[in-house]
Amino acid sequence: MAIRLTPPTKNVFYISVICAVVAFVLYVLGVLGVIDGGFATVSHFAFWAAMLGWGMMTAGVAMKGV
């Protein structure tokens, strides 16, 4: 049985885009050295913010019609 994919709701889309932007900003600020605490720590938070946005988008696409 195949999963029927549907577009996510606007709120899920906007929240996932915000998570992606936060991840990008954290990564860039960590690369430039603006945020103190080490690049590894900042990139760790950027990675998990990106994964949160991706997971929300995936859930929104897969579960809208459920």
N, C-alpha and C positions, 0 to 999 in steps of 0.2 A: 504494500500500500504506500503510495507516495504522499508526501506532505504537500498540502496546498499552501503555497507562499502568497502572502498578500502584503500590500504596502503597510508599513507601521503607522500608528496614529501620529498626529503632528507633535504631541507632547513627547512621546518616546523619541521621535526623530530629533527634536530640538535638544533634549537632554543629552542624547548621544553625541550630537555635534558639539555641545558645550564641553563634554568630557574630552573629546578629541582636541578641541582648541586648548583646553587646560593642559593636556599632555604635551602638545606641541610647544606651548609657551614654557612649560617647566623644562623641557628638553633643551630648548634654545638658550634659556637663561642659565642652565647648568653648563652648557658648552662654553658660553661666554664668561663663565665664572662670576656672574652677578649674584647668584644665590650661594651663600656659604653653606658648607656642610659636606662638600665633596661631590664630585660628579657622579660617583656610583650611587649615592643616596638619592640625588635628584633624579637621575635616570630611572632608578627603581620606582619612584612615585609616578614618574611620567609613563612608564610602562604599564603600571596598574590602572592609571587613569584611562589610558588608551584601551586596555582590555575591558574595563567597565563599560566604556562607550560601545565597543564592538559587541559585547555580550547583550547589552540592552537593545541594540539594533537587531541582533539575531533573534532575540526573544520576541521583539515586536513584529518581525516578519513571520516567524514561525507560529505564533500563538494568537494572532488577531482573530481568526475565525473560530477558535476553540471555545 
